[in-house]
Amino acid sequence: MKNSKVYTVEQAFNSILLLLLFFSLFSCKEKNFEDVSRIQMLLEKTMEENNLPSLSIAIGYKDSIRLAKALGYADLENKVSANAETVYRVGSISKSLTATLIMRLWENKKIDIDSNVRKYCPSFPDKGTVITSRQLLTHLGGIRHYDFDNIDKEYYSIRRYDSSLEALDIFKNDSLVAWPGVKHHYSSYGYSILGCAIENLENSSFEHAIVKNIFQTAHMEDSYLDYPERLVPNRARLYETLENGAWSNSRFVDLSNKFPGGGILSTPSDLVKFGNSLLAGELLNQDSLKEMWKEQLTVDGQKTQYALGWRVSEDYTVFYHGGSSAGGTAYLYIVPEKELVVAFATNTGSDQWSTSRHEFVQLIAELFLKNGVDFP
C-alpha cells in the first residue's frame, strides 16, 4: 500500500526492547520512591519511639553520598528544622577519627604503635610496665574510664583544658585498672594519652593535627572540635529528656577534657565522607587500613570485638562505632565489601534511646542494599 510503513523483524524487536526498558525504568523509579518512603517511615518511627528532637542520616555508596536526610528540629525553641548540614556532637566516634590519625602517623613511620607510649608522651607517668599505643587504641592499656562517682567533675566537666597534655592531670596519677593487655576496659582517657602523643609528634595542637590530617583530607567541611564559645554554622542545640517525657536544654559541658576520645562535632554526611575516604585509600593505604581494622585479643587470647579505634562485627564484615555525649548521639557503620557507609546523629544523649541504635543502622543499610542502590 502507498505510504504504508513496513517494519523488519529487527526493527520490531528493537521497539519491544525500548518499551521494556521504559517500563523497567519507570518501575525502578517507583521502587526508589517506595524505598525512600520506607526509610522516611523508619526515621519517623525511630524518632517517635525514642522521643528525639531530630534525626539526621546519610548513606554513602561506591564513594558518593546517595542519600542525606534529616527530620525534626535542630533548635526546638526557635523552631529551626534540622537538615543535612546540621552539626551534632558525635561522642566516641572521635576515637575512630583519632585512631585513623595515629595510623597515618604509623604509615609514615612517625610512630611505632608497639613501643612504649611514653616515648611520644613522656609526661604520662611510668606505671612500672610498658603501655603501647596499640593497647590504648583497643582499650587494653589498663587506663581507667570516667569516675562515675565523680560524674559532675568528669563526664559533665566544665573546666577548659588547653591541650591533651593538660587533660592528663585528671587521671595520670591513678592506678591502672588492669595490667596492660590483660583486660579489655573501655577508656576515653586512654585516648587523651594518644592526643598528647599526637601533639608532640606533630608539634601542634590536637585540633590542628586532626584538621590537617583527617578533616581536610576527607573533605569534612562541617567537622570541628567542640568549643562551646565558637560560632559553628548549623550547630544543633542540645537536649535531654525529663522524667515526664518533656525536653529540656542539656546541661553545659566543656569537652576539652577528652577531645581525642569524645569531643568532635560533625554531620552524618561528613562521617560518610570519612568512611568513603577510608574505603578509597585517601586516608590510609590498604595495609594500614587492614591493620587498623584487625580485631585485637587479650594476652590470653580472649576476643574483644574491638580493633584499633573501631568495633568489629563477629564475622569481620562490618566496622562501626557509636558515640554519645551530653546532648548528642551518633553512629558510623561501614560495610567494606559492599562499599557502603551509613551514619546518623541526633541532638540528645544515648540514654534517651529505648531501641537499639545498632539495629536501626542495620535496617537502614539492609533497606538500601536490598533495593536502593539507584537512589537519586
Contacts in CASP RR format, 6 or more apart in sequence:
PFRMAT RR
TARGET T0000
AUTHOR 0000-0000-0000
METHOD contacts of the structure
MODEL  1
MKNSKVYTVEQAFNSILLLLLFFSLFSCKEKNFEDVSRIQMLLEKTMEEN
NLPSLSIAIGYKDSIRLAKALGYADLENKVSANAETVYRVGSISKSLTAT
LIMRLWENKKIDIDSNVRKYCPSFPDKGTVITSRQLLTHLGGIRHYDFDN
IDKEYYSIRRYDSSLEALDIFKNDSLVAWPGVKHHYSSYGYSILGCAIEN
LENSSFEHAIVKNIFQTAHMEDSYLDYPERLVPNRARLYETLENGAWSNS
RFVDLSNKFPGGGILSTPSDLVKFGNSLLAGELLNQDSLKEMWKEQLTVD
GQKTQYALGWRVSEDYTVFYHGGSSAGGTAYLYIVPEKELVVAFATNTGS
DQWSTSRHEFVQLIAELFLKNGVDFP
7 15 0 8 1.000
28 374 0 8 1.000
31 371 0 8 1.000
31 372 0 8 1.000
32 371 0 8 1.000
32 372 0 8 1.000
32 374 0 8 1.000
32 375 0 8 1.000
32 376 0 8 1.000
34 371 0 8 1.000
35 367 0 8 1.000
35 368 0 8 1.000
35 371 0 8 1.000
35 372 0 8 1.000
35 375 0 8 1.000
36 67 0 8 1.000
36 375 0 8 1.000
38 367 0 8 1.000
39 57 0 8 1.000
39 67 0 8 1.000
39 69 0 8 1.000
39 364 0 8 1.000
39 367 0 8 1.000
39 368 0 8 1.000
40 69 0 8 1.000
40 71 0 8 1.000
42 360 0 8 1.000
42 363 0 8 1.000
42 364 0 8 1.000
42 367 0 8 1.000
43 55 0 8 1.000
43 57 0 8 1.000
43 69 0 8 1.000
43 71 0 8 1.000
44 71 0 8 1.000
46 52 0 8 1.000
46 55 0 8 1.000
46 355 0 8 1.000
46 360 0 8 1.000
47 54 0 8 1.000
47 55 0 8 1.000
47 71 0 8 1.000
47 72 0 8 1.000
49 354 0 8 1.000
49 355 0 8 1.000
50 352 0 8 1.000
50 353 0 8 1.000
50 354 0 8 1.000
50 355 0 8 1.000
51 241 0 8 1.000
51 245 0 8 1.000
51 247 0 8 1.000
51 352 0 8 1.000
52 72 0 8 1.000
52 346 0 8 1.000
52 347 0 8 1.000
52 348 0 8 1.000
52 352 0 8 1.000
53 72 0 8 1.000
53 73 0 8 1.000
53 74 0 8 1.000
53 76 0 8 1.000
53 82 0 8 1.000
53 237 0 8 1.000
53 239 0 8 1.000
53 247 0 8 1.000
53 346 0 8 1.000
53 347 0 8 1.000
53 348 0 8 1.000
54 70 0 8 1.000
54 71 0 8 1.000
54 72 0 8 1.000
54 73 0 8 1.000
54 74 0 8 1.000
54 82 0 8 1.000
54 86 0 8 1.000
54 236 0 8 1.000
54 346 0 8 1.000
54 347 0 8 1.000
55 70 0 8 1.000
55 71 0 8 1.000
55 72 0 8 1.000
55 82 0 8 1.000
55 344 0 8 1.000
55 345 0 8 1.000
55 346 0 8 1.000
56 68 0 8 1.000
56 69 0 8 1.000
56 70 0 8 1.000
56 71 0 8 1.000
56 82 0 8 1.000
56 83 0 8 1.000
56 84 0 8 1.000
56 86 0 8 1.000
56 88 0 8 1.000
56 267 0 8 1.000
56 268 0 8 1.000
56 344 0 8 1.000
56 345 0 8 1.000
56 346 0 8 1.000
57 67 0 8 1.000
57 68 0 8 1.000
57 69 0 8 1.000
57 70 0 8 1.000
57 268 0 8 1.000
57 342 0 8 1.000
57 343 0 8 1.000
57 344 0 8 1.000
57 364 0 8 1.000
58 65 0 8 1.000
58 67 0 8 1.000
58 68 0 8 1.000
58 69 0 8 1.000
58 84 0 8 1.000
58 267 0 8 1.000
58 268 0 8 1.000
58 269 0 8 1.000
58 271 0 8 1.000
58 272 0 8 1.000
58 342 0 8 1.000
58 343 0 8 1.000
58 344 0 8 1.000
59 65 0 8 1.000
59 66 0 8 1.000
59 67 0 8 1.000
59 68 0 8 1.000
59 272 0 8 1.000
59 340 0 8 1.000
59 341 0 8 1.000
59 342 0 8 1.000
59 364 0 8 1.000
59 368 0 8 1.000
59 375 0 8 1.000
60 66 0 8 1.000
60 67 0 8 1.000
60 272 0 8 1.000
60 276 0 8 1.000
60 340 0 8 1.000
60 341 0 8 1.000
60 342 0 8 1.000
61 338 0 8 1.000
61 339 0 8 1.000
61 340 0 8 1.000
61 341 0 8 1.000
61 368 0 8 1.000
61 373 0 8 1.000
62 339 0 8 1.000
63 276 0 8 1.000
63 279 0 8 1.000
63 280 0 8 1.000
63 339 0 8 1.000
64 276 0 8 1.000
65 269 0 8 1.000
65 272 0 8 1.000
65 273 0 8 1.000
65 276 0 8 1.000
66 368 0 8 1.000
66 372 0 8 1.000
66 373 0 8 1.000
66 375 0 8 1.000
67 368 0 8 1.000
67 375 0 8 1.000
68 84 0 8 1.000
68 268 0 8 1.000
68 269 0 8 1.000
68 272 0 8 1.000
69 84 0 8 1.000
70 81 0 8 1.000
70 82 0 8 1.000
70 83 0 8 1.000
70 84 0 8 1.000
70 86 0 8 1.000
71 82 0 8 1.000
72 81 0 8 1.000
72 82 0 8 1.000
73 79 0 8 1.000
73 80 0 8 1.000
73 81 0 8 1.000
73 82 0 8 1.000
74 80 0 8 1.000
74 81 0 8 1.000
74 82 0 8 1.000
74 83 0 8 1.000
74 86 0 8 1.000
74 234 0 8 1.000
74 235 0 8 1.000
74 236 0 8 1.000
74 237 0 8 1.000
74 347 0 8 1.000
75 236 0 8 1.000
75 237 0 8 1.000
76 237 0 8 1.000
76 239 0 8 1.000
76 247 0 8 1.000
77 237 0 8 1.000
82 236 0 8 1.000
82 347 0 8 1.000
83 234 0 8 1.000
84 267 0 8 1.000
84 268 0 8 1.000
84 269 0 8 1.000
85 222 0 8 1.000
85 233 0 8 1.000
85 234 0 8 1.000
85 267 0 8 1.000
85 269 0 8 1.000
86 234 0 8 1.000
86 235 0 8 1.000
86 236 0 8 1.000
86 267 0 8 1.000
86 345 0 8 1.000
86 347 0 8 1.000
87 222 0 8 1.000
87 224 0 8 1.000
87 232 0 8 1.000
87 233 0 8 1.000
87 234 0 8 1.000
87 235 0 8 1.000
87 236 0 8 1.000
87 265 0 8 1.000
87 266 0 8 1.000
87 267 0 8 1.000
88 236 0 8 1.000
88 265 0 8 1.000
88 266 0 8 1.000
88 267 0 8 1.000
88 328 0 8 1.000
88 330 0 8 1.000
88 345 0 8 1.000
88 346 0 8 1.000
88 347 0 8 1.000
89 226 0 8 1.000
89 238 0 8 1.000
89 255 0 8 1.000
89 263 0 8 1.000
89 264 0 8 1.000
89 265 0 8 1.000
89 325 0 8 1.000
89 326 0 8 1.000
89 327 0 8 1.000
89 328 0 8 1.000
89 330 0 8 1.000
89 345 0 8 1.000
89 347 0 8 1.000
90 262 0 8 1.000
90 263 0 8 1.000
90 264 0 8 1.000
90 265 0 8 1.000
90 266 0 8 1.000
90 271 0 8 1.000
90 323 0 8 1.000
90 328 0 8 1.000
90 330 0 8 1.000
90 332 0 8 1.000
90 345 0 8 1.000
91 261 0 8 1.000
91 262 0 8 1.000
91 263 0 8 1.000
91 264 0 8 1.000
91 322 0 8 1.000
91 323 0 8 1.000
91 324 0 8 1.000
91 325 0 8 1.000
91 328 0 8 1.000
91 330 0 8 1.000
92 188 0 8 1.000
92 261 0 8 1.000
92 262 0 8 1.000
92 321 0 8 1.000
92 322 0 8 1.000
92 323 0 8 1.000
92 324 0 8 1.000
93 262 0 8 1.000
93 264 0 8 1.000
93 266 0 8 1.000
93 271 0 8 1.000
93 321 0 8 1.000
93 322 0 8 1.000
93 323 0 8 1.000
93 330 0 8 1.000
93 331 0 8 1.000
93 332 0 8 1.000
94 191 0 8 1.000
94 258 0 8 1.000
94 259 0 8 1.000
94 260 0 8 1.000
94 261 0 8 1.000
94 262 0 8 1.000
94 263 0 8 1.000
94 264 0 8 1.000
95 188 0 8 1.000
95 191 0 8 1.000
95 260 0 8 1.000
95 261 0 8 1.000
95 262 0 8 1.000
95 309 0 8 1.000
95 321 0 8 1.000
96 309 0 8 1.000
96 310 0 8 1.000
96 321 0 8 1.000
96 332 0 8 1.000
97 210 0 8 1.000
97 214 0 8 1.000
97 264 0 8 1.000
97 274 0 8 1.000
98 191 0 8 1.000
98 194 0 8 1.000
98 195 0 8 1.000
98 198 0 8 1.000
98 210 0 8 1.000
98 260 0 8 1.000
98 261 0 8 1.000
98 309 0 8 1.000
99 137 0 8 1.000
99 292 0 8 1.000
99 308 0 8 1.000
99 309 0 8 1.000
99 310 0 8 1.000
100 214 0 8 1.000
100 274 0 8 1.000
100 278 0 8 1.000
100 283 0 8 1.000
100 284 0 8 1.000
100 292 0 8 1.000
101 198 0 8 1.000
101 209 0 8 1.000
101 210 0 8 1.000
101 213 0 8 1.000
101 214 0 8 1.000
102 111 0 8 1.000
102 113 0 8 1.000
102 133 0 8 1.000
102 137 0 8 1.000
102 194 0 8 1.000
102 197 0 8 1.000
102 198 0 8 1.000
102 308 0 8 1.000
103 113 0 8 1.000
103 284 0 8 1.000
103 288 0 8 1.000
103 289 0 8 1.000
103 291 0 8 1.000
103 292 0 8 1.000
103 308 0 8 1.000
104 213 0 8 1.000
104 214 0 8 1.000
104 283 0 8 1.000
104 284 0 8 1.000
104 288 0 8 1.000
105 111 0 8 1.000
105 198 0 8 1.000
105 201 0 8 1.000
105 202 0 8 1.000
106 112 0 8 1.000
106 113 0 8 1.000
106 288 0 8 1.000
106 291 0 8 1.000
107 284 0 8 1.000
107 285 0 8 1.000
107 287 0 8 1.000
107 288 0 8 1.000
110 201 0 8 1.000
111 120 0 8 1.000
111 133 0 8 1.000
111 197 0 8 1.000
111 201 0 8 1.000
112 119 0 8 1.000
112 133 0 8 1.000
113 132 0 8 1.000
113 133 0 8 1.000
113 134 0 8 1.000
113 137 0 8 1.000
113 308 0 8 1.000
114 132 0 8 1.000
114 133 0 8 1.000
114 134 0 8 1.000
115 132 0 8 1.000
115 133 0 8 1.000
116 130 0 8 1.000
116 131 0 8 1.000
116 132 0 8 1.000
117 124 0 8 1.000
117 131 0 8 1.000
117 132 0 8 1.000
117 133 0 8 1.000
117 136 0 8 1.000
117 193 0 8 1.000
117 194 0 8 1.000
117 197 0 8 1.000
118 124 0 8 1.000
118 126 0 8 1.000
118 131 0 8 1.000
120 133 0 8 1.000
120 196 0 8 1.000
120 197 0 8 1.000
120 200 0 8 1.000
120 201 0 8 1.000
121 165 0 8 1.000
121 168 0 8 1.000
121 193 0 8 1.000
121 195 0 8 1.000
121 196 0 8 1.000
121 197 0 8 1.000
121 200 0 8 1.000
123 165 0 8 1.000
123 168 0 8 1.000
123 172 0 8 1.000
123 196 0 8 1.000
124 168 0 8 1.000
124 172 0 8 1.000
124 193 0 8 1.000
124 196 0 8 1.000
125 172 0 8 1.000
125 173 0 8 1.000
127 176 0 8 1.000
129 176 0 8 1.000
129 179 0 8 1.000
129 180 0 8 1.000
130 180 0 8 1.000
131 141 0 8 1.000
131 142 0 8 1.000
131 143 0 8 1.000
131 180 0 8 1.000
131 193 0 8 1.000
132 141 0 8 1.000
132 180 0 8 1.000
133 194 0 8 1.000
133 197 0 8 1.000
134 140 0 8 1.000
134 296 0 8 1.000
134 308 0 8 1.000
135 141 0 8 1.000
135 142 0 8 1.000
135 180 0 8 1.000
135 181 0 8 1.000
136 143 0 8 1.000
136 187 0 8 1.000
136 190 0 8 1.000
136 191 0 8 1.000
136 193 0 8 1.000
136 194 0 8 1.000
137 194 0 8 1.000
137 308 0 8 1.000
137 309 0 8 1.000
138 184 0 8 1.000
138 296 0 8 1.000
138 304 0 8 1.000
138 306 0 8 1.000
138 307 0 8 1.000
138 308 0 8 1.000
138 309 0 8 1.000
139 184 0 8 1.000
139 185 0 8 1.000
139 186 0 8 1.000
139 187 0 8 1.000
139 190 0 8 1.000
139 304 0 8 1.000
139 306 0 8 1.000
140 180 0 8 1.000
140 181 0 8 1.000
140 182 0 8 1.000
140 183 0 8 1.000
140 184 0 8 1.000
140 185 0 8 1.000
140 296 0 8 1.000
140 298 0 8 1.000
140 304 0 8 1.000
141 176 0 8 1.000
141 178 0 8 1.000
141 180 0 8 1.000
141 181 0 8 1.000
141 185 0 8 1.000
141 187 0 8 1.000
141 190 0 8 1.000
142 176 0 8 1.000
142 177 0 8 1.000
142 178 0 8 1.000
142 179 0 8 1.000
142 180 0 8 1.000
142 181 0 8 1.000
142 182 0 8 1.000
142 183 0 8 1.000
142 185 0 8 1.000
142 187 0 8 1.000
143 171 0 8 1.000
143 176 0 8 1.000
143 177 0 8 1.000
143 185 0 8 1.000
143 187 0 8 1.000
143 189 0 8 1.000
143 190 0 8 1.000
143 193 0 8 1.000
144 171 0 8 1.000
144 174 0 8 1.000
144 176 0 8 1.000
144 177 0 8 1.000
144 185 0 8 1.000
144 187 0 8 1.000
144 189 0 8 1.000
145 185 0 8 1.000
145 186 0 8 1.000
145 187 0 8 1.000
145 188 0 8 1.000
145 189 0 8 1.000
146 154 0 8 1.000
146 155 0 8 1.000
146 188 0 8 1.000
146 189 0 8 1.000
147 153 0 8 1.000
147 154 0 8 1.000
148 154 0 8 1.000
148 155 0 8 1.000
154 170 0 8 1.000
154 257 0 8 1.000
155 253 0 8 1.000
155 326 0 8 1.000
156 251 0 8 1.000
156 253 0 8 1.000
156 326 0 8 1.000
157 253 0 8 1.000
157 254 0 8 1.000
157 255 0 8 1.000
157 257 0 8 1.000
158 252 0 8 1.000
158 253 0 8 1.000
158 254 0 8 1.000
159 254 0 8 1.000
159 256 0 8 1.000
159 257 0 8 1.000
160 254 0 8 1.000
160 256 0 8 1.000
161 167 0 8 1.000
161 169 0 8 1.000
161 256 0 8 1.000
161 257 0 8 1.000
162 256 0 8 1.000
163 196 0 8 1.000
163 199 0 8 1.000
163 205 0 8 1.000
163 206 0 8 1.000
164 192 0 8 1.000
164 193 0 8 1.000
164 194 0 8 1.000
164 195 0 8 1.000
164 196 0 8 1.000
164 198 0 8 1.000
164 199 0 8 1.000
164 206 0 8 1.000
164 259 0 8 1.000
164 260 0 8 1.000
165 196 0 8 1.000
165 199 0 8 1.000
167 192 0 8 1.000
167 256 0 8 1.000
167 257 0 8 1.000
167 258 0 8 1.000
167 259 0 8 1.000
168 192 0 8 1.000
168 193 0 8 1.000
168 196 0 8 1.000
170 189 0 8 1.000
170 192 0 8 1.000
170 257 0 8 1.000
171 189 0 8 1.000
171 192 0 8 1.000
177 183 0 8 1.000
177 185 0 8 1.000
178 185 0 8 1.000
181 298 0 8 1.000
181 299 0 8 1.000
182 298 0 8 1.000
182 299 0 8 1.000
182 300 0 8 1.000
183 298 0 8 1.000
184 298 0 8 1.000
184 302 0 8 1.000
184 304 0 8 1.000
184 306 0 8 1.000
188 258 0 8 1.000
188 261 0 8 1.000
188 262 0 8 1.000
189 258 0 8 1.000
190 261 0 8 1.000
191 258 0 8 1.000
191 260 0 8 1.000
191 261 0 8 1.000
191 262 0 8 1.000
192 257 0 8 1.000
192 258 0 8 1.000
192 260 0 8 1.000
192 261 0 8 1.000
194 260 0 8 1.000
195 206 0 8 1.000
195 259 0 8 1.000
195 260 0 8 1.000
198 206 0 8 1.000
198 209 0 8 1.000
198 210 0 8 1.000
198 260 0 8 1.000
199 205 0 8 1.000
199 206 0 8 1.000
199 209 0 8 1.000
202 208 0 8 1.000
202 209 0 8 1.000
204 212 0 8 1.000
206 225 0 8 1.000
206 259 0 8 1.000
206 260 0 8 1.000
207 225 0 8 1.000
207 259 0 8 1.000
210 225 0 8 1.000
210 264 0 8 1.000
214 220 0 8 1.000
214 274 0 8 1.000
214 283 0 8 1.000
215 221 0 8 1.000
215 223 0 8 1.000
217 277 0 8 1.000
217 282 0 8 1.000
217 283 0 8 1.000
218 270 0 8 1.000
218 273 0 8 1.000
218 274 0 8 1.000
218 275 0 8 1.000
218 276 0 8 1.000
218 277 0 8 1.000
218 282 0 8 1.000
218 283 0 8 1.000
219 273 0 8 1.000
219 277 0 8 1.000
220 266 0 8 1.000
220 270 0 8 1.000
220 273 0 8 1.000
220 274 0 8 1.000
221 270 0 8 1.000
222 233 0 8 1.000
222 234 0 8 1.000
222 266 0 8 1.000
222 267 0 8 1.000
222 269 0 8 1.000
222 270 0 8 1.000
223 264 0 8 1.000
223 265 0 8 1.000
223 266 0 8 1.000
223 267 0 8 1.000
223 270 0 8 1.000
224 230 0 8 1.000
224 232 0 8 1.000
224 264 0 8 1.000
224 265 0 8 1.000
224 266 0 8 1.000
225 259 0 8 1.000
225 263 0 8 1.000
225 264 0 8 1.000
225 265 0 8 1.000
226 255 0 8 1.000
226 259 0 8 1.000
226 263 0 8 1.000
226 264 0 8 1.000
226 265 0 8 1.000
227 256 0 8 1.000
228 252 0 8 1.000
228 254 0 8 1.000
232 265 0 8 1.000
234 267 0 8 1.000
235 265 0 8 1.000
236 347 0 8 1.000
237 249 0 8 1.000
237 347 0 8 1.000
238 249 0 8 1.000
238 250 0 8 1.000
238 326 0 8 1.000
238 327 0 8 1.000
238 328 0 8 1.000
238 347 0 8 1.000
238 348 0 8 1.000
239 247 0 8 1.000
239 248 0 8 1.000
239 249 0 8 1.000
239 250 0 8 1.000
239 327 0 8 1.000
239 347 0 8 1.000
239 348 0 8 1.000
240 247 0 8 1.000
240 248 0 8 1.000
240 249 0 8 1.000
240 250 0 8 1.000
240 251 0 8 1.000
240 326 0 8 1.000
240 327 0 8 1.000
240 348 0 8 1.000
240 349 0 8 1.000
240 352 0 8 1.000
241 247 0 8 1.000
241 248 0 8 1.000
241 348 0 8 1.000
241 352 0 8 1.000
242 248 0 8 1.000
247 348 0 8 1.000
250 326 0 8 1.000
250 327 0 8 1.000
250 328 0 8 1.000
250 348 0 8 1.000
250 349 0 8 1.000
251 326 0 8 1.000
253 325 0 8 1.000
253 326 0 8 1.000
255 262 0 8 1.000
255 263 0 8 1.000
255 325 0 8 1.000
262 323 0 8 1.000
262 325 0 8 1.000
263 325 0 8 1.000
266 330 0 8 1.000
266 345 0 8 1.000
267 345 0 8 1.000
268 330 0 8 1.000
268 343 0 8 1.000
268 344 0 8 1.000
268 345 0 8 1.000
269 343 0 8 1.000
271 330 0 8 1.000
271 332 0 8 1.000
271 341 0 8 1.000
271 343 0 8 1.000
271 345 0 8 1.000
272 341 0 8 1.000
272 342 0 8 1.000
272 343 0 8 1.000
274 283 0 8 1.000
274 332 0 8 1.000
275 332 0 8 1.000
275 334 0 8 1.000
275 341 0 8 1.000
276 341 0 8 1.000
277 283 0 8 1.000
278 284 0 8 1.000
278 289 0 8 1.000
278 334 0 8 1.000
279 334 0 8 1.000
279 336 0 8 1.000
279 339 0 8 1.000
279 341 0 8 1.000
281 289 0 8 1.000
284 292 0 8 1.000
291 308 0 8 1.000
292 307 0 8 1.000
292 308 0 8 1.000
292 309 0 8 1.000
292 310 0 8 1.000
293 307 0 8 1.000
293 308 0 8 1.000
293 310 0 8 1.000
293 312 0 8 1.000
293 319 0 8 1.000
294 307 0 8 1.000
294 308 0 8 1.000
295 303 0 8 1.000
295 304 0 8 1.000
295 305 0 8 1.000
295 306 0 8 1.000
295 307 0 8 1.000
295 312 0 8 1.000
295 316 0 8 1.000
296 304 0 8 1.000
296 306 0 8 1.000
296 307 0 8 1.000
296 308 0 8 1.000
297 303 0 8 1.000
297 304 0 8 1.000
298 304 0 8 1.000
305 311 0 8 1.000
305 312 0 8 1.000
305 313 0 8 1.000
305 314 0 8 1.000
306 312 0 8 1.000
307 319 0 8 1.000
309 321 0 8 1.000
310 319 0 8 1.000
310 320 0 8 1.000
310 321 0 8 1.000
311 319 0 8 1.000
311 320 0 8 1.000
311 321 0 8 1.000
311 322 0 8 1.000
312 318 0 8 1.000
312 319 0 8 1.000
313 319 0 8 1.000
313 320 0 8 1.000
317 335 0 8 1.000
317 336 0 8 1.000
317 337 0 8 1.000
318 333 0 8 1.000
318 334 0 8 1.000
318 335 0 8 1.000
319 334 0 8 1.000
319 336 0 8 1.000
320 331 0 8 1.000
320 332 0 8 1.000
320 333 0 8 1.000
320 334 0 8 1.000
320 358 0 8 1.000
320 361 0 8 1.000
321 331 0 8 1.000
321 332 0 8 1.000
322 329 0 8 1.000
322 330 0 8 1.000
322 331 0 8 1.000
322 332 0 8 1.000
322 357 0 8 1.000
323 329 0 8 1.000
323 330 0 8 1.000
323 331 0 8 1.000
323 350 0 8 1.000
324 330 0 8 1.000
324 349 0 8 1.000
324 350 0 8 1.000
324 351 0 8 1.000
325 349 0 8 1.000
326 349 0 8 1.000
327 347 0 8 1.000
327 348 0 8 1.000
327 349 0 8 1.000
328 345 0 8 1.000
328 346 0 8 1.000
328 347 0 8 1.000
328 348 0 8 1.000
328 349 0 8 1.000
328 350 0 8 1.000
329 345 0 8 1.000
329 346 0 8 1.000
329 348 0 8 1.000
329 349 0 8 1.000
329 350 0 8 1.000
329 352 0 8 1.000
329 353 0 8 1.000
329 357 0 8 1.000
330 343 0 8 1.000
330 344 0 8 1.000
330 345 0 8 1.000
330 346 0 8 1.000
331 342 0 8 1.000
331 343 0 8 1.000
331 344 0 8 1.000
331 345 0 8 1.000
331 357 0 8 1.000
331 358 0 8 1.000
331 360 0 8 1.000
331 361 0 8 1.000
332 341 0 8 1.000
332 342 0 8 1.000
332 343 0 8 1.000
333 341 0 8 1.000
333 342 0 8 1.000
333 343 0 8 1.000
333 361 0 8 1.000
333 362 0 8 1.000
333 365 0 8 1.000
334 340 0 8 1.000
334 341 0 8 1.000
335 341 0 8 1.000
335 365 0 8 1.000
335 369 0 8 1.000
338 369 0 8 1.000
340 365 0 8 1.000
340 368 0 8 1.000
340 369 0 8 1.000
342 361 0 8 1.000
342 364 0 8 1.000
342 365 0 8 1.000
342 368 0 8 1.000
344 360 0 8 1.000
344 361 0 8 1.000
344 364 0 8 1.000
350 357 0 8 1.000
368 375 0 8 1.000
END
